Amino acid sequence: MPRALIHRIGLCLLIAAPAIVFRLFGFHPNAVLDLVVFGAAVVAASFILAWAAEAAQKDISGPLAIAILALIAVLPEYAVDLYYAFRSGYDPAYEQFAAANMTGSNRLLLGFGWPLVVIVALMVANRAAKRTRAARVSYLQLPEESRLDVGFLAVLAVLAFAIPFLGHIPIWFGLVLIAAFAFYLWRASQAENDDEEHFVGPAALIADMPQRPRRLTVIALFVVAAAIILACAEPFAEALVDSGSALGIDSYFLVQWLAPLASEAPEFIIAVMFALRGMGAAAIGTLIASKINQWSLLVGSLPLAHFFGGGGGDLPLDARQIEEFVLTGSQTVMGVAIIMALRFHWWSAASLAAIFAVQFFVTDTGGRYVLSGVQIAIAVVALIVHRRSVLPTLAAPFRRRFVPEALPSTAQGSSGESTMTGPQRTSV
């Protein structure tokens, strides 16, 4: 194993060590210290998990593997969210937190992750264009095979509005979403992918190892990271709630935003690394796959976890959670509409980030529903502009066989500026 890789894995394990000691000996000095210790362990384990998931593509490539590995990479988010849903089955006080982590991470992914990757990718491309005196890059071009994922996300975004309409998440609806995820995996397995995988950072060090040591390393990292995450999920989730009371901060706010920051940090960092290396389309493809996971398998699993925790057949949602689902769903519709034509302009990225930032200043219910309406209005305008791409994108998940069309590496836009494409997405 390369020395550089040993150092990085060792640093992550060193960061996670206090949490393991706390867990084994039952130490709980105070909520804030627990939050720091267990939160740091979750972040460290998330990095290990991300490196292993990315490097695994050396041996199991293709769209199906990407979808599965993207699922593995978001294990920290699943562990925390499902804990809250399970706990709500026998403790009604936790019902308010059951979907909080999901709505926060979902909006963070689209409102911060997507724009960050696009803006970084375009900055890198324009810097290179300036050195070579080439035309200025105006937008990030997604590969044609991304239409399959965008189509799935579009369907899930529409289905998402059934949740606030029902006022709860029934088990039958959860099973529908889980079935949708299974269908997505099946369709992904039929997609063709002949592109060479690209690796960065520690994943590249693992991928360069001989086959047998590489596979053993990947398996070992998966097991160690998963064990740390599962061991820390409960105390981390409890510390989030208790720290809110201790610090005088809304516990719901901590659950909704601090937990996603911990679980999504490695994915964001690796996505930015891809963008810095001129692989913006690969990074965006990964983040789109993560949103599909969130809106299908994660949301679908919440009522099941609630049921197995001793709750009824439906996961109740209070007024605040319904409001959050409306805001999250409308943001997803807007994001899908913006990339419907597989083109991600810098001004679209800036708009997504700006609207995401506004929600932190609009805290009343009426204002948030207005903001949701604004997002839907933007989506309608974008769909009109991209009307020729709507039907092909919505049909992509249901075609008998999805065969991507070849795209040129550069193309000329209406303003004479060049567009930017990237390789097949690589999961983190």
VENFENGI-V837288 format. One record per helix or strand of 2 or more residues. SS is the DSSP state (h for helix, s for strand). FROM is the first residue (numbers start at 1). TO is the last residue. Records with the same first field share a line. If there is no record, write none. Layout:
SS->FROM-TO  FROM-TO
This chain:
h->3-25  31-58  63-73  75-88  92-97  100-132  146-166  171-190  201-207  211-247  251-276  280-308  319-338  346-358  365-385  387-396
s->137-141  168-170  314-316  343-345  418-421
